[in-house]
Amino acid sequence: MHSGELLSIGQLAALSRLSVKALRHYDDQGLLTPVRVDPVSSYRFYSPDQIRRATLIGTMRRIDVPLPVIREILDGPHADAAPAFDAWWVAQERRHEQRRGLARYIGHQLHHQGEPAMDITTRTVPERTLAVIAREVYQPELDDFVMSAFVRLFDYAAAHPGLRPLDTTSEHPTYAIYHGSVTPDQSALVEVCVVVADGAPPVPGISIRLEPAHQEAFATLTRAQNGFPAILEAYDAVASWVLAHGEMVEDLPSREVYFTDVLAAGMDDPVCDVAFPYVAR
């Protein structure tokens, strides 16, 4: 075969290790268009230069790269192809690590069906003024939303001296409050909050709310325990304790209460409380 000769769809299938059916599908999706289609027979013909593209498409599909992502990788600027694939793969590894953690969590729940073992403490939380950024999010958006919201809230505090210290302490904690379960398929309202002084002014995108005094049951987590899905065990433990000793406050959802800089902490350092406001029996 000469370099200028066209390939039949069967020849391309053999050279790229793809089926004829797959090649037709990729043509229908606009990913691998023949250079010529016979107007009478409708036979597809391809350039030898398309063998590499066909092989790449088939190989990426073997690891479940979605067709729109393949199109973005292969049809974008040549210099962006490898970084685009690398970014997709890093995201998949992160997702797989979460799935592995969830599998461990599910296995633990199935093997140990009693009350989760964790130290639960209670405290009285005084009335506090909170600066709040709220958004309805799905799980893939959650981390970026929480981190960016905290940055905005501390920028807000820095622009209004006297509202709060510019670090996180037990006297001036930061919160992430969840009004429902956040999953890849289910969104929920999430509020990111910092404690501020009375009289804090609202600004666009940041509301001010007075949260009443209440009792909380909580479990303290280290930085290593704070990640998803390990943190789910703390939610289960505190929820079980509240169910046994009282009832939740409907208007005050569960929350993560941070009392130090998580990123500066060691993996064994306490950083966060998983807390449930409740009313004792």
Helices and strands as residue ranges (DSSP letters): E 7-8, H 9-16, H 20-28, E 36-37, E 44-46, H 50-62, H 67-75, H 78-111, E 121-125, E 128-137, H 139-159, E 174-178, E 188-196, E 207-211, E 214-222, G 224-226, H 231-245, E 246-248, E 255-258, G 262-264, E 270-280
